[in-house]
Amino acid sequence: MKTDELEKVFVSFFKKEILLFFKDQTQYGFNNKRDLDIKKIGISVDLTLDVIEKAKNNHVDLILTHHNIWDDYYEWHDLCLEKLVEYQIVHYFNHLVLDNAPFGPTGSLVKGLGLKQLYPFCKLSDFYFGIIGEFKEAISLNEIQVRLTKYCGHEIRVWQNNNRLIKRVGVVSGSGADIETLREAYLNQCDAYITGEKKSKSLLYAKQVGMNFILGSHTFTEYNGLKAYANLIKENAKDIEIISLQENHFE
Ligand SMILES: [Zn+2]
């Protein structure tokens, strides 16, 4: 499928309002866009030099990531762009637009943990990036730990700050380390908060207010949301092969 055709598929799962809001193309769009016949897509949460090498070795035409190669990546940013040009590989990323989608990283995580969605939280402009959910029956912190470990595929960390069984949880996949979001979960009577990044002040805040803090990794609380996106693309571009370029857990 031609790059331009594929671009239409890439944006077809999202609301016009959010695509317009982020139309400056820093949150979704291309790097090294070129007119190719795309046969193989490789997916990874981040774009790194290792991912690009893996893509080249696997004859990938386009790398689909969650994160852009942000300007503040300094040398990493420039080296990746140079390699994409050298290998003639197209890069497409979808960050906050995907984060807001029901099938995106947070939506997939909520579903994967067996939570029922109550309402969204963690708002930027008109768009939400977190979900407050509830378990049908309250479960132990240990059971959540087991479920999140399985979901992420690596050991996760838990800060236990209350002894209650857990019914209501605030979930923000990836980077949800700020106190404001944590507080919103607390004010919404959450027994626990699940995210992929931490700050010492957020851990201290959770301790002060008595809310459990459960930490996966940024990458693997998000990866399944990217996979869900890739599956939708595959359904709409059946001749395209999609492979994983995801690197192992390192955080
Ligand atoms: Zn992220």
Residues whose N, C-alpha, C, O or C-beta is under 5 A from the ligand:
A	BS01	ZN	G174 S175
